[in-house]
Amino acid sequence: MDAIKDLGFDFLATANNHCLDRGVLGIDETIRELDAHGIAHDGTFLTPEAAEEVRVVCAGPLRVALISCTFSTNSQVN
């Protein structure tokens, strides 16, 4: 995560067809690491309540609301 932060990433979309490759524990670990490194994110969440929050990113004078989603994943979660 340090390399991602060092490259200047401020926000990552985590919704994609690979987001469940390591199951729910993989999502949880990814979110906790992003939070620990101060990298904002959207697309996968720790709680249903977090999924309801609107992510807004400020870029200069602009405020942009971001929505991340995926049509499907490669994994089945039981």
N, C-alpha and C positions, 0 to 999 in steps of 0.2 A: 504494500500500500504506500510505503514511503516514495517509491519510484513514481507512482501515479500522481501523488500530491506534488512531488518535485517537478513533474512535467507541466504542472499548472492546471490540472483538472480540478474543478470546483464542484462538479455535478456529474453523476453517472446514472444512466437509465439501466436498471437491473432486470427489466422484463425482456426476456428473449427465449428462444426455444431451448436454451441450455440451462435456464435458471434452476431447474429441478434435477439436474444431473447428479447432484450429491444429496438429494432429498431435502426435506425441510430443515435438517440440521445445517446443510450447506447454505441455505438462504439465511438462516439465523446468524451463522458465523460471518457471512459476507456483510450483512447489515451492521453487526456489532463492530467489525473492523472498519467499515466506512465511517461509522459514528465516531470511533476512537481516533480516527485521523482527520476528523472535521470535513469529510467529503459528503456533501448533500447527495441524496439519491431518491429515486422514485421507481416504482414498478413492482417491487416485492416488499413485504411488510412483516413486522413481528406480530402485529395484532390487527383485528378487523377495524378497530378505531383509527389506527394509523393509516389504513388504506383509504379512509374517508377524508383525510387532510389534503388540501390543495397545496402543491409545491409551487412557490413563486420565487423566481430567480431575478435579481436585479443586475442589469447589464448597462452601466452608465445611467442615462435617464430613463431607460426602459424597464418595465416590470413585465416579466413573461411567466404565465402560468403553464406548467408542464404536466402532461399526462403521458404515462408510459404503460403500454399494454402489449400482450402477445396473443396471437391466435391459438397457439398450441405449444406444448413442450415435448421433449423427447422421452420424458419419464412419467411413469404412473406413480402417484403417491397413494398409499393405502391408509 
